[in-house]
């Protein structure tokens, strides 16, 4: 069903380009005058690339750069297994190199997406459709290009600005504040041409840029503006939040679990922008890496998963509010098969294979002496580390791909609300939306109430950061949050650890990959890395 929705969305957008006649592009281009596509399927293949590229790397290497570099997630070795050349411990200890595979792959992913958007802009500009149709199509592509640029600015800081296709000369770096200015200008310019989500078009706009998506991205930028540019923009963050909050077609969903379910999609009220997946779309491997594989049969899954990824005890300890439904999306303690409501069925304990010993997952990450970030690989060692089932395991996953069908939300209303609360705590003025004065306490307690958690009596920045940890666990925002709060260098030593964290603040941005510096001598390496 999701594949049909995705295709339908793309076709609905691309039908406006049905009468192109002349393209002034190199003959090496995929499409030239003699073979430019005329069918809806061809248009879907052409414009769908900016979405397929996004999904291809977001759920694994991009996610790892944002989460494994923090306290939220860790992939320890298991008697040497899952060490993979030390790339995961490099992220954990902030000792990544300029040829780290994720650093290299995500640079190529991001600028590949940007270059593809530039190509699509060029093709659209050369088409013969009406000015209105052209404006709408260009707005969608430029919003996607802005999103890619945000990823690159957030991760790498000083990156090139490339807005033409083909590129006539090798670009040099631009300062981070210049990249910020470029993204901001692009988004503000296209917002009037982007669709507004309502109950009649929610399927059509799902997984595509809307006005709310642009506002949410701008809110994220303004909240982090002091990090990116050195200049606070908290009042502007509140303005962007209110642009979304006044649209009553967005609302917190009653069931937190629905947002991340296998069958999540356009029916989710609070999703502003999501990356769609199914068992055939590569990218979402949350269950493959984060589930405890010995529980697969008990959860109705016939796929082999990794033993590796968990969270740290320090991060899990933040899930300490009474009756908070978010506590239940971690696997810890004695394990039971889930019932129809996805709660542990206490009549169905799950045993270690071939024994009558019940599986028990423990939060401790006690390393083997002398081994770098290695827990060992006995049955007891395998059960070390709290696992996440926030993205509920997909019983339709197949062994060949081990992929999930859960869509991954990138922007959702809860984030808009907590970002607004934080902006107010940092100096912006509380505002009234739809007749309600939205103070930080009001906003935080809306999030807690939906989770069934005890309400807060007061809110400060520390409270807010912990609330973000609970609400957005494993949603690829932890690195962003910790940097903004000045806590990215906080170390939580593991027992028997032989390694230490690199606490140099230059690690708040990643290096430009070594191969890119060789290919383009106009690029300059970020501070703190080999020049």
C-alpha positions as CSV (number, residue, x, y, z in Angstrom):
1,X,0.0,0.0,0.0
2,X,2.8,2.4,0.9
3,X,4.4,1.9,-2.5
4,X,1.2,2.8,-4.2
5,X,0.8,6.0,-2.0
6,X,4.4,7.0,-2.8
7,X,3.9,6.5,-6.5
8,X,0.6,8.3,-6.5
9,X,2.1,11.3,-4.7
10,X,4.9,11.6,-7.2
11,X,2.5,11.2,-10.2
12,X,0.2,13.8,-8.8
13,X,3.1,16.2,-8.6
14,X,4.6,15.3,-11.9
15,X,1.6,15.4,-14.1
16,X,2.0,19.1,-14.3
17,X,5.0,18.5,-16.5
18,X,3.2,16.6,-19.2
19,X,4.1,18.8,-22.2
20,X,7.9,19.4,-22.2
21,X,9.4,20.0,-25.6
22,X,13.0,21.3,-25.5
23,X,15.9,20.8,-23.1
24,X,19.3,22.4,-23.4
25,X,21.4,19.8,-21.6
26,X,24.5,17.9,-22.3
27,X,24.1,14.7,-24.5
28,X,25.5,12.7,-21.6
29,X,22.4,13.7,-19.5
30,X,19.8,11.0,-18.8
31,X,17.2,13.0,-20.8
32,X,17.7,15.1,-23.9
33,X,15.3,16.5,-26.5
34,X,15.0,13.2,-28.4
35,X,14.2,11.0,-25.4
36,X,12.6,13.3,-22.8
37,X,9.8,11.4,-21.0
38,X,6.1,11.9,-21.8
39,X,4.4,9.3,-19.7
40,X,3.5,9.6,-16.0
41,X,5.6,6.6,-15.2
42,X,8.6,8.2,-16.8
43,X,8.0,11.4,-14.7
44,X,7.8,9.3,-11.6
45,X,11.1,7.7,-12.4
46,X,12.6,11.1,-13.0
47,X,11.4,13.1,-10.1
48,X,11.2,10.2,-7.7
49,X,15.0,10.1,-7.5
50,X,15.1,13.0,-5.0
51,X,12.9,10.9,-2.7
52,X,14.5,7.5,-3.3
53,X,17.9,9.0,-2.7
54,X,16.7,10.5,0.6
55,X,15.4,7.1,1.9
56,X,18.4,5.2,0.7
57,X,20.8,6.4,3.4
58,X,18.8,8.3,6.0
59,X,17.9,5.2,8.1
60,X,21.4,3.8,8.5
61,X,24.6,5.9,7.9
62,X,22.9,9.3,8.4
63,X,21.1,8.0,11.5
64,X,24.3,6.6,12.9
65,X,26.2,9.9,12.5
66,X,23.4,11.6,14.5
67,X,22.8,8.9,17.2
68,X,25.9,6.7,17.6
69,X,27.9,9.8,18.3
70,X,25.8,10.4,21.4
71,X,24.6,8.6,24.5
72,X,21.4,7.5,22.8
73,X,22.7,4.5,20.8
74,X,25.8,2.3,20.8
75,X,27.0,-0.7,18.7
76,X,29.5,-2.5,20.8
77,X,31.6,-5.4,19.5
78,X,30.7,-8.9,20.6
79,X,33.9,-10.8,20.9
80,X,35.2,-9.0,17.8
81,X,31.9,-9.4,15.9
82,X,30.3,-6.1,14.8
83,X,33.5,-4.2,15.2
84,X,33.6,-3.5,11.4
85,X,37.0,-1.8,11.4
86,X,36.2,0.2,14.5
87,X,33.8,2.5,12.8
88,X,31.1,2.4,15.5
89,X,33.5,3.0,18.4
90,X,35.0,5.9,16.5
91,X,31.6,7.4,16.4
92,X,31.1,6.7,20.1
93,X,34.4,8.2,21.2
94,X,34.4,11.0,18.7
95,X,37.6,9.7,17.1
96,X,36.3,9.4,13.5
97,X,38.8,10.0,10.7
98,X,38.5,11.9,7.5
99,X,38.0,8.6,5.7
100,X,35.4,7.2,8.0
101,X,32.8,5.3,5.8
102,X,29.8,7.2,7.2
103,X,31.5,10.5,6.8
104,X,32.3,9.7,3.2
105,X,29.0,8.1,2.3
106,X,26.8,10.8,3.7
107,X,28.7,13.6,2.0
108,X,28.2,11.8,-1.3
109,X,24.5,11.1,-0.4
110,X,23.8,14.7,0.5
111,X,25.6,16.4,-2.4
112,X,24.3,13.7,-4.7
113,X,20.8,14.7,-3.6
114,X,21.6,18.4,-4.1
115,X,23.1,17.8,-7.6
116,X,20.0,15.8,-8.6
117,X,17.7,18.5,-7.4
118,X,19.7,21.0,-9.4
119,X,19.3,18.7,-12.5
120,X,15.5,18.6,-11.9
121,X,15.3,22.3,-11.5
122,X,17.2,22.7,-14.8
123,X,14.8,20.3,-16.6
124,X,11.7,22.0,-15.1
125,X,12.9,25.4,-16.1
126,X,13.4,24.2,-19.7
127,X,9.9,22.7,-19.9
128,X,7.0,24.3,-21.6
129,X,4.4,24.0,-18.9
130,X,2.5,27.0,-17.6
131,X,4.1,29.4,-15.2
132,X,1.8,28.3,-12.3
133,X,2.6,24.6,-12.9
134,X,6.3,25.4,-13.2
135,X,6.3,27.4,-10.0
136,X,4.7,24.6,-8.0
137,X,7.1,22.0,-9.3
138,X,10.1,24.2,-8.7
139,X,9.0,24.9,-5.1
140,X,8.8,21.2,-4.3
141,X,12.3,20.5,-5.7
142,X,13.8,23.6,-4.0
143,X,12.3,22.6,-0.7
144,X,13.9,19.2,-1.0
145,X,17.2,20.7,-2.0
146,X,17.0,23.0,1.1
147,X,16.5,19.9,3.3
148,X,19.5,18.2,1.8
149,X,21.5,21.4,2.4
150,X,20.3,21.5,6.0
151,X,21.7,18.0,6.6
152,X,25.0,19.0,5.1
153,X,25.2,22.3,7.0
154,X,24.3,20.5,10.3
155,X,26.9,17.7,9.8
156,X,29.8,19.3,8.0
157,X,29.4,23.0,8.7
158,X,31.3,24.9,6.0
159,X,30.1,23.3,2.7
160,X,29.9,24.4,-0.9
161,X,26.8,26.1,-2.2
162,X,26.0,24.5,-5.6
163,X,22.7,25.7,-7.2
164,X,23.3,25.1,-10.9
165,X,23.4,22.2,-13.3
166,X,25.8,21.3,-14.8
167,X,28.6,22.6,-12.6
168,X,31.0,24.7,-14.6
169,X,33.8,24.8,-12.0
170,X,34.8,23.1,-8.8
171,X,33.2,24.9,-5.9
172,X,35.0,26.0,-2.7
173,X,33.6,26.0,0.8
174,X,31.1,28.6,2.0
175,X,30.9,29.6,5.7
176,X,28.2,28.0,7.7
177,X,26.4,31.2,8.2
178,X,26.3,31.7,4.4
179,X,24.9,28.3,3.9
180,X,22.3,29.0,6.6
181,X,21.4,32.2,4.8
182,X,21.0,30.4,1.5
183,X,18.7,27.7,2.9
184,X,16.6,30.3,4.8
185,X,16.2,32.4,1.6
186,X,15.2,29.4,-0.5
187,X,12.6,28.2,2.0
188,X,11.0,31.6,2.5
189,X,10.8,32.1,-1.2
190,X,9.0,28.8,-2.0
191,X,6.6,28.6,1.0
192,X,3.7,30.4,-0.8
193,X,3.9,27.8,-3.7
194,X,4.0,24.7,-1.4
195,X,0.7,22.9,-0.5
196,X,-1.0,23.2,2.9
197,X,-2.0,19.9,4.4
198,X,-5.7,19.4,5.1
199,X,-7.9,16.4,5.6
200,X,-8.6,16.3,1.8
201,X,-5.1,16.1,0.6
202,X,-3.2,14.4,3.3
203,X,-2.5,11.3,1.1
204,X,-1.3,13.5,-1.8
205,X,1.2,15.5,0.3
206,X,2.5,12.7,2.5
207,X,6.2,12.3,2.2
208,X,6.4,15.6,0.1
209,X,7.3,19.1,1.1
210,X,4.4,21.2,2.4
211,X,4.3,24.7,4.0
212,X,4.5,23.1,7.4
213,X,7.6,21.1,6.4
214,X,9.3,24.3,5.4
215,X,8.2,26.1,8.6
216,X,9.4,23.1,10.7
217,X,12.8,23.2,9.0
218,X,13.1,26.9,9.5
219,X,12.1,26.5,13.2
220,X,14.9,23.9,13.6
221,X,17.3,26.3,11.9
222,X,16.3,29.3,14.1
223,X,16.5,27.2,17.3
224,X,20.0,26.2,16.4
225,X,21.0,29.6,14.8
226,X,23.4,30.4,17.6
227,X,25.3,27.2,16.9
228,X,25.2,27.7,13.1
229,X,25.7,31.5,12.8
230,X,26.6,32.8,16.3
231,X,23.3,34.8,16.3
232,X,20.3,33.7,18.4
233,X,16.9,33.6,16.5
234,X,14.6,32.3,19.2
235,X,11.8,34.7,18.5
236,X,11.8,33.6,14.8
237,X,11.6,30.0,15.9
238,X,8.4,30.8,17.8
239,X,6.9,32.5,14.7
240,X,7.6,29.4,12.6
241,X,6.1,27.1,15.3
242,X,3.0,29.2,15.4
243,X,2.6,29.0,11.6
244,X,2.2,25.2,12.1
245,X,0.3,25.1,15.4
246,X,-2.5,27.3,14.1
247,X,-3.3,24.6,11.4
248,X,-5.7,22.4,13.3
249,X,-5.2,19.6,10.7
250,X,-2.0,18.8,12.7
251,X,-2.6,17.3,16.2
252,X,-0.9,15.0,18.6
253,X,-2.0,11.4,18.0
254,X,-3.7,9.7,20.9
255,X,-1.5,6.6,20.7
256,X,2.2,7.3,20.7
257,X,2.9,3.9,19.2
258,X,0.9,4.7,16.1
259,X,3.5,7.2,14.9
260,X,6.2,4.5,14.5
261,X,4.0,1.5,13.7
262,X,4.7,-0.7,10.7
263,X,1.5,0.7,9.1
264,X,2.1,4.3,9.9
265,X,1.5,6.7,7.1
266,X,-0.7,9.7,6.0
267,X,-3.3,8.8,8.7
268,X,-0.9,10.0,11.4
269,X,-2.1,13.5,12.4
270,X,1.1,14.9,13.8
271,X,3.5,13.8,11.0
272,X,4.7,16.9,9.1
273,X,7.3,15.2,6.9
274,X,8.1,11.5,6.9
275,X,10.4,9.2,4.9
276,X,8.3,6.3,3.6
277,X,9.6,2.8,3.6
278,X,8.4,-0.7,3.0
279,X,10.1,-4.1,2.8
280,X,11.5,-3.3,-0.6
281,X,12.8,0.2,-0.1
282,X,16.3,0.1,1.4
283,X,17.1,2.3,4.3
284,X,15.0,1.5,7.4
285,X,16.9,-1.2,9.3
286,X,16.0,-0.2,12.8
287,X,14.7,-3.7,13.7
288,X,17.6,-5.4,12.0
289,X,20.2,-3.6,14.2
290,X,18.2,-2.7,17.3
291,X,16.1,-5.7,18.1
292,X,17.1,-8.6,20.3
293,X,17.2,-11.5,17.7
294,X,16.5,-14.3,20.2
295,X,13.0,-12.8,20.6
296,X,12.2,-12.9,16.9
297,X,10.0,-16.0,16.9
298,X,8.1,-14.8,20.0
299,X,7.3,-11.6,18.0
300,X,6.2,-13.6,14.9
301,X,9.3,-12.8,12.9
302,X,11.1,-15.4,10.8
303,X,14.2,-13.2,10.0
304,X,17.7,-13.2,11.4
305,X,18.7,-9.9,13.0
306,X,21.9,-8.4,14.4
307,X,22.7,-8.7,18.1
308,X,24.4,-5.4,18.2
309,X,22.7,-2.1,18.8
310,X,21.4,-0.8,22.1
311,X,21.3,2.3,24.3
312,X,23.5,3.4,27.2
313,X,22.4,3.0,30.8
314,X,22.7,6.8,31.2
315,X,20.3,7.5,28.4
316,X,17.8,4.8,29.4
317,X,17.7,6.2,33.0
318,X,15.9,9.2,31.6
319,X,12.8,7.1,31.1
320,X,11.8,7.5,34.7
321,X,8.3,9.0,34.7
322,X,5.5,7.0,36.2
323,X,3.0,5.5,33.7
324,X,4.9,6.9,30.7
325,X,4.0,4.8,27.7
326,X,7.4,5.7,26.2
327,X,9.1,3.5,28.8
328,X,7.5,0.4,27.3
329,X,9.3,0.7,24.0
330,X,12.6,-0.5,25.4
331,X,13.4,-4.2,26.0
332,X,14.7,-4.7,29.5
333,X,14.4,-7.3,32.2
334,X,12.8,-10.8,31.9
335,X,11.3,-11.2,28.4
336,X,7.8,-12.4,27.4
337,X,6.0,-12.7,24.1
338,X,3.8,-9.6,23.4
339,X,0.1,-9.9,23.6
340,X,-2.4,-8.5,21.1
341,X,-1.9,-5.0,22.6
342,X,1.9,-5.3,22.4
343,X,2.2,-5.6,26.2
344,X,4.2,-8.5,27.7
345,X,2.1,-11.6,28.1
346,X,3.2,-12.8,31.5
347,X,1.9,-16.3,30.7
348,X,4.4,-16.6,27.8
349,X,8.0,-16.3,29.0
350,X,10.7,-16.5,26.3
351,X,13.6,-18.9,27.1
352,X,17.2,-19.0,26.0
353,X,17.2,-21.5,23.1
354,X,17.4,-25.1,24.3
355,X,17.0,-24.2,28.0
356,X,14.4,-23.3,30.6
357,X,16.3,-20.1,31.5
358,X,14.2,-17.0,30.7
359,X,15.9,-14.4,28.6
360,X,16.7,-11.4,30.7
361,X,18.1,-8.2,29.1
362,X,20.2,-6.0,31.4
363,X,21.1,-2.4,31.0
364,X,24.8,-2.8,31.9
365,X,27.5,-2.5,29.3
366,X,30.5,-4.1,31.0
367,X,33.3,-4.4,28.6
368,X,35.8,-7.2,28.5
369,X,39.1,-6.1,30.0
370,X,41.6,-5.1,27.4
371,X,39.2,-5.1,24.5
372,X,38.1,-1.9,22.9
373,X,34.3,-1.4,23.3
374,X,33.7,-5.2,23.3
375,X,31.0,-6.8,25.5
376,X,31.9,-10.4,24.7
377,X,29.6,-12.9,23.0
378,X,28.3,-15.4,25.6
379,X,24.5,-15.7,26.0
380,X,24.7,-13.4,29.0
381,X,26.9,-10.9,27.1
382,X,24.5,-10.9,24.2
383,X,21.7,-9.8,26.6
384,X,23.6,-6.7,27.7
385,X,22.2,-3.4,26.6
386,X,18.6,-2.1,26.5
387,X,17.0,-2.6,23.0
388,X,14.5,-0.4,21.4
389,X,11.2,-1.5,19.9
390,X,9.9,2.0,19.2
391,X,9.8,1.2,15.5
392,X,7.7,-2.0,16.1
393,X,9.2,-5.1,14.5
394,X,7.7,-5.8,11.1
395,X,6.4,-9.4,10.9
396,X,6.4,-9.0,7.1
397,X,10.2,-8.4,7.0
398,X,11.9,-10.9,4.7
399,X,15.2,-12.6,5.2
400,X,16.6,-11.3,1.9
401,X,16.4,-7.6,2.9
402,X,15.6,-7.6,6.7
403,X,14.0,-4.2,6.0
404,X,11.2,-2.6,8.0
405,X,8.0,-1.2,6.6
406,X,7.8,1.6,9.3
407,X,8.0,5.1,7.8
408,X,10.5,7.3,9.7
409,X,9.1,10.7,10.8
410,X,11.6,13.5,10.3
411,X,9.4,16.4,11.5
412,X,6.4,16.0,13.7
413,X,4.1,18.3,15.8
414,X,5.6,17.2,19.1
415,X,9.0,18.5,18.0
416,X,7.5,21.8,16.8
417,X,5.9,22.1,20.3
418,X,9.1,21.3,22.3
419,X,11.2,23.5,20.1
420,X,8.8,26.4,20.8
421,X,9.0,25.6,24.5
422,X,12.8,25.7,24.4
423,X,12.9,28.9,22.4
424,X,10.7,30.6,25.0
425,X,13.0,29.3,27.8
426,X,15.9,30.8,25.9
427,X,14.4,34.2,25.8
428,X,11.5,34.4,23.3
429,X,8.0,35.5,24.4
430,X,5.2,33.0,24.9
431,X,2.4,33.4,22.4
432,X,-1.3,32.5,22.2
433,X,-2.4,30.1,19.5
434,X,-6.0,29.2,18.9
435,X,-7.0,31.0,22.1
436,X,-4.4,29.2,24.3
437,X,-1.4,30.9,25.9
438,X,1.4,28.4,25.2
439,X,4.0,28.6,27.9
440,X,6.8,26.0,28.1
441,X,5.0,24.2,30.9
442,X,1.8,24.0,28.9
443,X,3.6,22.7,25.9
444,X,5.7,20.1,27.8
445,X,2.6,18.9,29.7
446,X,0.8,18.3,26.4
447,X,3.5,15.9,25.4
448,X,3.5,14.2,28.8
449,X,-0.2,13.9,28.9
450,X,-0.3,12.2,25.5
451,X,2.3,9.7,26.9
452,X,0.3,9.1,30.0
453,X,3.2,10.4,32.1
454,X,3.0,12.4,35.3
455,X,2.8,16.1,34.5
456,X,5.6,18.6,35.3
457,X,5.1,21.3,37.9
458,X,7.9,23.4,36.4
459,X,10.1,23.4,33.3
460,X,13.7,24.5,32.8
461,X,16.2,23.8,30.1
462,X,17.5,20.7,31.8
463,X,13.9,19.3,32.1
464,X,13.3,20.2,28.5
465,X,16.4,18.3,27.3
466,X,15.4,15.2,29.2
467,X,11.9,15.5,27.7
468,X,13.4,15.6,24.3
469,X,15.4,12.5,25.0
470,X,12.2,10.6,26.0
471,X,10.1,11.9,23.2
472,X,12.6,11.7,20.3
473,X,14.7,8.6,21.2
474,X,16.3,7.2,18.1
475,X,14.7,9.8,15.8
476,X,18.1,11.2,14.7
477,X,18.0,14.5,16.7
478,X,20.1,13.6,19.7
479,X,23.4,14.9,18.4
480,X,21.7,18.1,17.3
481,X,20.2,18.6,20.8
482,X,23.4,17.8,22.7
483,X,25.4,20.3,20.7
484,X,22.9,23.1,21.2
485,X,22.9,22.4,25.0
486,X,26.7,22.2,25.1
487,X,26.7,18.6,26.2
488,X,28.0,16.8,23.2
489,X,31.3,16.2,24.9
490,X,29.8,14.7,28.0
491,X,31.5,11.3,28.6
492,X,29.9,8.3,30.3
493,X,32.9,5.9,30.8
494,X,32.1,2.2,30.3
495,X,33.4,-0.3,32.9
496,X,36.8,-1.7,31.9
497,X,37.0,0.9,29.1
498,X,40.5,1.2,27.5
499,X,39.5,4.1,25.3
500,X,38.5,7.7,26.1
501,X,36.4,10.3,24.3
502,X,37.9,13.0,22.2
503,X,36.4,16.1,23.8
504,X,37.6,18.7,21.3
505,X,34.7,20.9,20.4
506,X,35.8,20.9,16.8
507,X,34.2,17.4,16.7
508,X,30.8,19.1,16.7
509,X,31.1,19.1,13.0
510,X,32.4,16.2,10.9
511,X,35.4,16.5,8.5
512,X,35.2,16.9,4.8
513,X,36.0,13.4,3.5
514,X,39.6,12.7,2.4
515,X,38.5,11.6,-1.1
516,X,36.5,14.8,-1.7
517,X,39.6,16.9,-0.8
518,X,41.6,15.0,-3.4
519,X,39.0,15.4,-6.1
520,X,38.4,19.1,-5.4
521,X,41.4,21.1,-4.3
522,X,39.2,24.2,-3.8
523,X,37.7,22.6,-0.7
524,X,39.3,23.4,2.7
525,X,39.2,21.0,5.6
526,X,37.2,21.9,8.7
527,X,39.2,23.0,11.8
528,X,40.6,20.2,14.0
529,X,41.2,17.7,11.2
530,X,44.3,17.0,9.1
531,X,44.6,19.7,6.5
